Amino acid sequence: MNEERLDENIVEVKEETTEETVAEESQEEKAAEPVDLEKKIAELEDRYLRKLAEFDNYRKRMARDLIEARNQVRCSTIEDFLTVYDTFSMGLAAIKTATDMATIQEGMEMVWAEFQRVLEGFDVKEIESVGKPFDANFHEAVSQEASDTVEEGSVIRQWKAGFTIGDKLLRPAVVVVSSGPAVEEETEAEESSEG
């Protein structure tokens, strides 16, 4: 009997030891899990901060590249207009020594030709307006005038030239539009005031 009791006690001690061991292992795992989670959170936070820094560096680099590209375009554009400047300077110098108007006119025509050459190089074209039908896409009307020679709705005069660059409107032409022939009522009013 004693032996049976001893066996039962041994079994109970083994069961308690096993339960304690399982409980201890479970507590160790639970204790280990937060460490792993904290480590994982720290890693993710570090990756997030690195990606944020990379994006910030990318944004700054793109801003610098954009400024550099704009500067290059400006320099290239100004460089093309420097030939116009040179031609104009020569024309002004020639005016001081010119004795006839033909020489001055020739100098101005040289400047004009050089200026047009540069604009053509940029695919800039002047909008032909005078005598053409008014088009709100390319013209800006500042007034209307009666005209016996220009059809109603067509451009009589141009105050400022309009330009396109490729298919895009750069600046509309500022124009005066015909309202057609003078109204007969005005003529009748004039005749009745004379009579």
HUNORCOR-V52987 format. One record per backbone hydrogen bond with DSSP energy under -0.5 kcal/mol. NH is the residue of the N-H (numbers start at 1). CO is the residue of the C=O. E is the energy in kcal/mol with one decimal. If there is no record, write none. Layout:
nh = <NH:NH>
co = <CO:CO>
e = <E:E>
This chain:
nh = <5:6:7:8:9:10:11:12:13:14:15:16:17:18:19:20:21:22:23:24:25:26:27:28:29:30:31:32:33:34:35:36:37:38:39:40:41:42:43:44:45:46:47:48:49:50:51:52:53:54:55:56:57:58:59:60:61:62:63:64:65:66:67:68:69:70:71:72:73:74:75:76:77:78:79:80:81:82:82:83:83:85:86:87:88:89:90:91:92:93:94:95:96:97:97:98:103:104:105:106:107:108:109:110:111:112:113:114:115:116:117:118:119:120:121:122:122:123:124:125:125:127:128:129:131:132:134:138:139:140:142:143:145:147:153:154:155:156:157:159:160:163:164:165:166:168:170:171:173:174:175:175:176:177:178:179:186:187:188:189:190:191:192:193:194:195>
co = <1:2:3:4:5:6:7:8:9:10:11:12:13:14:15:16:17:18:19:20:21:22:23:24:25:26:27:28:29:30:31:32:33:34:35:36:37:38:39:40:41:42:43:44:45:46:47:48:49:50:51:52:53:54:55:56:57:58:59:60:61:62:63:64:65:66:67:68:69:70:71:72:73:74:75:76:77:78:79:79:80:81:82:83:84:85:86:87:88:89:90:91:92:93:94:94:100:100:101:102:103:104:105:106:107:108:109:110:111:112:113:114:115:116:117:118:119:120:119:123:164:162:126:127:155:129:153:135:135:173:175:175:177:180:178:151:132:176:176:174:174:171:125:168:123:165:163:163:138:160:140:173:157:143:154:145:183:183:184:185:186:187:188:189:190:191>
e = <-3.0:-2.7:-2.6:-2.7:-3.0:-2.4:-2.5:-2.9:-2.8:-2.5:-2.8:-2.8:-2.7:-2.8:-2.8:-3.0:-2.7:-2.7:-2.7:-2.9:-2.8:-2.6:-2.4:-2.4:-2.6:-2.7:-2.5:-2.4:-2.7:-1.4:-0.9:-2.2:-3.2:-3.1:-2.4:-2.6:-2.9:-2.4:-2.3:-2.7:-2.7:-2.2:-2.6:-2.7:-2.5:-2.2:-2.6:-2.5:-2.2:-2.7:-2.6:-2.2:-2.5:-2.5:-2.8:-2.3:-2.6:-2.7:-2.1:-2.3:-2.7:-2.5:-2.2:-2.5:-2.5:-2.5:-2.4:-2.3:-2.3:-2.7:-2.7:-2.4:-2.6:-2.9:-2.5:-1.6:-1.5:-1.1:-0.5:-0.5:-0.7:-2.0:-2.6:-2.4:-2.7:-2.7:-2.2:-2.1:-2.5:-2.2:-2.2:-1.7:-1.1:-0.7:-0.5:-1.4:-0.5:-1.1:-2.6:-2.3:-2.1:-2.3:-2.4:-1.8:-2.0:-2.6:-2.5:-2.2:-2.6:-2.5:-2.1:-2.1:-2.3:-2.6:-1.6:-1.0:-0.8:-1.7:-2.6:-0.5:-2.6:-2.9:-0.5:-0.5:-2.9:-2.4:-3.2:-2.1:-2.5:-3.2:-2.8:-0.8:-2.2:-2.9:-2.7:-1.9:-2.8:-3.0:-1.1:-3.2:-1.5:-2.3:-2.5:-3.0:-2.0:-1.9:-2.6:-2.0:-2.6:-1.5:-2.4:-0.6:-2.5:-2.6:-3.3:-2.9:-0.8:-1.0:-2.7:-2.6:-2.0:-2.2:-2.4:-1.6:-1.4:-1.6>
